Structure formats: C-alpha cells, structure tokens
C-alpha cells in the first residue's frame, strides 16, 4: 500500500522531529488566547489582536528572511528556528512566575514564533524535496498531515487537564521543550548538505526576495490555489479567538471542554490524510482540488448554532469534524503539488511567500473579525465568516494543464 511505503531513514528523522514539535504544539493548542483570557483578562478585541497582530508582524519579519533561508544549508536553519521558538515560548512561564506577564509580551512572542515558523517550514519543505523522490511527496506529506491531526486530537484534552491541575502556563512549557526535541531530531539527519549558491555568485540579488512570489503568481494553478487557501485559512482561523471568547467566556465552557471540542474532531484528520493517496489515484488530483476544496468550506456557518451545555459541545465537534476530514484530505495533495511544481532553487522562497500570504490573510481577517465582534458580538462575527467562506470555491482552479516536472534523483534517500 502506498501509505506504508518506506521513505528512508533520513525522512524518518525529519518525520520524528516534526512529530515532536507537533505534539508539543498540540498540548499548547490555543495557549496564547487562553492565557490572554484567563491571566491577562483580555476582551474579544484584544484576543483577536493577539491572533492577528503577532502573526502579521511575524510575516513581515519573515519576508527578508526568505532568500537567506534559500541560500543556506537547511538543517542548521531548522535547528536555529527551533531554538528561537523554544526561547520565545519559555519566556512566558518565566514572566508568569515573576508576576510580570502582560499582553505586550504575548504579542511579541506571537510575532517571533510566527516568523520562526515560516522560516522553519520553508527550510523543511526544501529538505523534504531533497530527501524523497517526487512520486513519494504525496505519501510523505500525508504522513505529516496525519501526525499533525493526531497531535491535535491528543494534545488539547491533555493540555486542558494539565492547565486545570498545574496552572495556565503548563502547556507553554511543554511546547517550548518540544522544540528542543525537534532540533535534536533534525541534527540526527546524516549526509553532507551543500549550501546553495545564488545564480549570480555569492551575492543575493536585490530582487531575490520577490522570486517566490513571482513563481506563485506566474503559475495559474498555483495562483488559484494560493488565493483560495488565503481566504479559507484566514476565515477559519479568524473564528478561533472568537470561539475562545464565546465558549470560555459567554457560554461558560471549562478549559477541558474547550480542548475536547477541538480534539475529538481531529480524529477525522487521521481518516482524511490516510485516504489522500488512494483518492488521488482513483479520482485524480484536479477533482480533489475542486470537490474536497469545496466541501471543506461549507460547514463553518454551523458554528453559529453553538449553545451552552452538551448540545453546544456536540455542535462544535460535529462542525469541526466535517471541516477537518476534508482539510486533512486536501492539504497533503496541495502540499505535494506545490513542491512538485516549484523548481529546487525556489522552494524556500516560494514556501515563504505562501506562508507570508496566508499569515497576512489570517491577520487581516482575524483583526476584522475582532472589530466586528466588538460591535456585534462573537456569534455574529462567526456568522459573517461562515457566509464569506461559501464564496471561496470560486477561486479554485477550473483546469490543471500544468505538466508534471521531470523526475529527479534524490541524493538524501536511504
């Protein structure tokens, strides 16, 4: 079966590193908004600002980093960004213990972590393309996707219980430690890695930072997929802080219930990611983009129906389950297509451009959602997001005439 195909020892270490940080992030899922609500006593506008301003600043920081990542050896970049994220997250429990934790620090940590995540993901994508054959990219990305959803399924309930037992910053400590484990896993990848050189020699051209954007916007299918992803991701993520305020504040959900509402549906992510290779083999990649890309967008409006108690909890779980099953099937297909149709010398800059565009969309739509919630309430803002996302399928590519690239040898494959 394609899902059990051996991808080599070096990929195994990369996967292990990804799993370590994914499970740490799962434990810390929603940690910053939760701390903002429970410790800093932030309101809807502030919580939305935390989810919007931090990633927006992080994206701005990441823009000039893209050429730097492209023309450096990728494993040291990944290790460095893991250590930066570890230090940033660790500053929160230190400040909390000293009684100095404030909203400004949460914003700063959010920005630093966002910038480091973009740089890490860009380097990781380039490293993945070097370690596996082109025909294995879908299987590899499906494994990452499966790991991500299993981490979110397990992490939030455990994180909610840990917060109840040990305090609100407990999961942040676990998240910080997970980045150290990730760095150790990446350092175990063997094989000499040559530093790429700019086309013009040792100097990076002034326009190099924009070349990833030019590639994305110049390929019709990639452009359509990017614009669609910006809208869908932005609107879905814009509801996260609004739900935190609605569930934890106005509806009186306990932290463990909040974690459970997002953990149980993530089991659907295991189903979707495992099916990705089979569905593509049977129906074709373009049909997945059109059909599954549409199905992941139609459920968000259901969150306006959430109520207190068991019925409200079941409503959130059902809506999130429907979204996640479709997202987990769609995402690895998208990730593999993006890597297949990006030249090796542009991978880091293209992935950075993609991440920056997505973060910018999330930031803008989250900020607008927070402003709207401040005027109308979180439920009305969620309703607006649910209606807007129904237009997102119009941005999906209608045809895929992009030829597949020629297979290339994979020097890092065991």
CORLINRA-V179039 format. One record per backbone hydrogen bond with DSSP energy under -0.5 kcal/mol. NH is the residue of the N-H (numbers start at 1). CO is the residue of the C=O. Records with the same first field share a line. If there is no record, write none. Layout:
NH->CO ; CO
This chain:
4->1
5->2
12->8
13->9
14->10
15->11
16->12
17->13
18->14
19->15
20->16
21->17
22->18
23->19
24->20
25->21
26->22
27->23
28->24
29->26
31->28
34->30
35->31
36->32
37->33
38->34
39->35
40->35
42->36
47->43
48->44
49->45
50->46
51->47
52->48
53->49
54->49 ; 50
56->52
57->53
58->54
59->55
60->56
61->57
62->58
63->59
64->60
65->61
66->62 ; 63
68->64
69->65
70->66
71->67
72->69
77->73
78->74
79->75
80->76
81->77
82->78
83->79
84->80
85->81
86->82
87->83
88->84
89->85
90->86
91->87 ; 88
92->89
93->89
94->90
95->91
96->92
97->93
98->94
99->96
100->95
101->95
106->102
107->103
108->104
109->105
110->106
111->107
112->108
113->109
114->110
115->111
116->112
117->113
118->114
119->115
120->116
121->117
122->118
123->119
124->120
125->121
126->122
127->123
128->124
129->125
130->126
131->127
132->128
136->133
137->134
140->136
141->137
142->138
143->139
144->140
145->141
146->142
147->143
148->144
149->145
150->146
151->147
152->148
153->149
154->150
155->151
156->152
158->154
159->155
160->156
161->157
162->158
163->159
164->160
165->161
166->162
167->163
170->167
173->169
174->170
175->171
176->172
177->173
178->174
179->175 ; 176
180->176
181->177
182->178
183->179
184->180
185->181
186->182
187->183
188->184 ; 185
189->186
194->192
196->194
198->201
201->198
205->203
208->205
209->206
210->207
211->207 ; 208
214->210
215->211
216->212
217->213
218->214
219->215
220->218
223->219
224->220
225->221
226->222
227->223
228->224
229->225
230->226
231->227
232->228
233->229
234->230
235->231
236->232
237->233
238->234
239->235 ; 236
240->237
241->237
242->238
243->239
244->240
245->241
246->242
247->243
248->244
249->244 ; 245
250->245
251->246
253->247
258->254
259->255
260->256
261->257
262->258 ; 259
263->259
264->260
266->263
267->264
268->265
269->266
270->266 ; 267
271->267
272->268
273->269
274->270
275->271
276->272
279->275
280->276
281->277
282->278
283->279
284->279 ; 280
288->284
289->285
290->286
291->287
292->287 ; 288
293->288 ; 289
294->290
295->291
296->292
297->294
298->294 ; 295
302->299
303->300
304->301
305->302
306->303
312->308
313->309
314->310
315->311
316->312
317->313
318->314
319->315
320->316
321->317
322->318
323->319
324->320
325->321
326->322
327->323
328->324
329->325
330->326
331->327
332->328
333->329
334->330
335->331
336->332
337->333
338->334
339->335
340->336
341->337
342->339
346->343
347->343 ; 344
350->346
351->347
352->348
353->349
354->350
355->351
356->352
357->353
358->354
359->355
360->356
361->357
362->358
363->359
364->360
365->361
366->362
367->363
368->364
369->365
370->366
371->367
372->368
373->369
374->370
375->371
376->372
377->372 ; 373
381->377
382->378
383->379
384->380
385->381
386->382
387->383
388->384
389->385
390->387
391->388
392->389
394->391
395->392
396->393
401->399
411->409
412->130
413->410
